[in-house]
């Protein structure tokens, strides 16, 4: 499992076998603990950042490079 550190020095654990496809590269699931009990967020493989946002429809966007994953569900009523 890959480890990354946040700006405040917290160690996070990246599950390289749990991914969601992004436009510019996959997003990998990030956990607070190596036993994968506490999910933390996402790791952008395009710019190697954990500064990402996810909305209620499953859309993920990297705040650093703009890499994104389209929403899980979409119809014109969501606009």
C-alpha angles and dihedrals in degrees: 000000000000117000127211132180126227122225089265093053100258113149115229130188122229118208103216090190095057112072144156118204116250130189095251100022141334126290113227125207114253124207133194092222132040091235089066093237097125116047114208109177141273139321117213109219091196095068101006094242133141091201097110138132131214126193131207092268093058097258112148123196129182111228091206107048104010095242108157145186118215118241119276090234127025138173133150091265089071093063 
